[in-house]
Amino acid sequence: MLIKLKTNQGELKVKDVLDIDFDMSVKEANGKFVVRINKNYTDTELYNTKKEAEERMLDLADMRNSLEEEFRQF
């Protein structure tokens, strides 16, 4: 599964979700909130509230966990 990300320089990247070293948190950016994926990448979306960003972060964690579980089944 591919995920759309931005680098710290604002460059758009698409990465395989299983290749990403996740260390997620939510940070404020100009009055909006963004999911920080790790020290190099953020989510492409900005959220109006911290709660929305946290929900996205949890969705990403669930997505990654589901993919890992699928691979364990093989």
N, C-alpha and C positions, 0 to 999 in steps of 0.2 A: 504494500500500500504506500502510496506517495503522499507527502505532506508539503504544503506550500509554506515557506519560511522567508524571513528577511534577515540579512546579515546586520551587524552593528553599523555598517555603512549605508544601510537602506537598500542593498541589492536584493532582488528577488531570487530565491533558490527553490528548487524542488528536490527533496531528498526522500529516500526510502525510510519509512518510519522505523524499521528494524536496525538501520545503520546510525541512528541518532543516539548520542549519549545524553539521555534526559536528566535534567537537574532543574525542574521547573519551579517557577514562582510567578507572582503577579507584581507588576510595578506600574507606578503612575507615570504617564507621559503626556505632558501638556494638557492636564485636566481630564484625560481619558486613561484607560487602563489597558495594558497589554500583557500577554502571557510570555514570559521569558522562558524559552525552551532550555537553554544552557547559556554559557558565557559568550557564545558566538551567534546565537540565533534567537529571534522572537517570532511569534505568530504574526501573520500578515494583517490580522484584524485588530482594530481598536474597539474597546468596549466602553460604554457610558458609565458603567458601575463596576466596582471591584467584584461584586457578587457575580455578574455576568462573566467576567474574566476568569474567576475561580471555577465556575461551572464548565467553561471551555477547557481549563486545565485538567479538571477531573475527567471530562470526556476523552481528552487525549490519553490520559493514563489508562482509562478503561479500554480504549482502542488498542493501545500497545499490549496490554495484558491479554486481551482476546487473541491477538495475533500470535503471541508467544504460546498461549495455550493450544491453539490450532496446530502449531509446529510440534508440540510435545505429543500430540495424538498420533503423529505419523511414525 
